[in-house]
């Protein structure tokens, strides 16, 4: 079951991840470059049962690639900071259910360094579906399709432009 802070449990957030017993990750842009530098030994964080499982694997990669120790250590530190769900916002989808979001369901909004980076759904570890579309079933009403439940430092509000 993914780590969900006690105060967030009432939102039944990440129901499929909880049912499937896998963790949900946000990761920095540097991951792709580090995957290349480690000859694809550093994995994208899919299907891990816990953050610790991924970080343990990362530690073994750091050991095998001392040449990139600094970059990998910085990456790990950033991963830990980015995935602190106690600092993430939560929104409720109030629009009509569609292929991206379910009406009445709560979704995480990762917040890192005071900025929200999007919405994480319950199907994929990071899904920003809807943000790149202007004429789909969410369309121009995207901002109005969510109610903000938890918003640390107005990061989610600023993201949605509310």
Residue pairs with C-beta under 8 A, 6 or more apart in sequence:
1 17
1 18
1 21
2 14
2 17
2 18
2 22
2 23
2 24
2 50
3 23
3 50
3 51
3 85
4 13
4 14
4 18
4 85
5 85
5 86
7 86
8 85
8 86
8 90
8 150
11 90
11 106
11 149
12 105
12 106
13 90
13 106
13 107
13 108
13 122
14 24
14 108
14 120
14 122
15 105
15 122
16 122
16 123
17 23
17 24
17 122
17 125
21 49
22 47
22 48
22 49
23 45
23 48
23 49
23 50
23 51
23 53
23 54
23 125
24 108
24 120
24 125
24 126
25 45
25 48
25 51
25 54
25 79
25 83
25 125
25 126
26 82
26 83
26 110
26 112
26 117
26 120
26 126
27 44
27 45
27 79
27 82
27 126
28 75
28 78
28 79
28 82
30 71
30 74
30 75
30 78
31 42
31 44
31 75
34 42
34 68
34 71
34 72
34 75
35 42
35 43
35 44
37 65
37 68
37 71
38 61
38 64
38 65
38 68
38 72
41 61
41 64
41 65
42 58
42 61
42 72
43 54
43 57
45 54
45 79
45 125
46 125
48 54
51 79
51 80
51 83
54 79
55 76
55 79
55 80
58 72
58 75
58 76
58 79
59 76
61 72
62 68
62 69
62 72
62 73
62 76
65 72
81 112
82 110
82 112
83 110
85 108
87 111
87 112
87 152
88 108
88 109
88 110
88 111
88 150
88 152
89 108
89 109
89 111
89 116
89 148
89 149
89 150
89 151
89 152
89 155
89 156
90 106
90 107
90 108
90 109
90 148
90 149
90 150
91 106
91 107
91 109
91 119
91 146
91 147
91 148
91 149
91 156
92 104
92 105
92 106
92 107
92 146
92 147
92 149
93 101
93 102
93 103
93 104
93 105
93 106
93 107
93 145
93 146
94 103
94 104
94 145
94 146
94 147
95 101
95 103
95 138
95 141
95 144
95 145
95 146
96 103
96 137
97 103
98 136
98 137
98 138
99 129
99 137
100 121
100 127
100 129
100 130
100 137
100 138
101 107
101 119
101 121
101 129
101 130
101 138
101 145
105 122
106 149
107 119
107 120
107 121
107 122
107 146
108 119
108 120
109 116
109 117
109 118
109 119
109 120
109 151
109 155
109 156
109 159
110 116
110 117
110 118
110 120
110 126
111 117
111 152
111 153
111 155
111 156
114 153
114 155
115 155
115 158
115 159
116 155
116 156
116 158
116 159
117 159
118 126
118 128
118 131
118 159
119 127
119 128
119 130
119 131
119 146
120 126
120 127
121 127
121 129
130 136
130 138
130 142
131 142
133 139
134 140
138 145
143 160
143 161
143 162
146 160
148 156
148 157
148 160
148 162
150 156
151 157
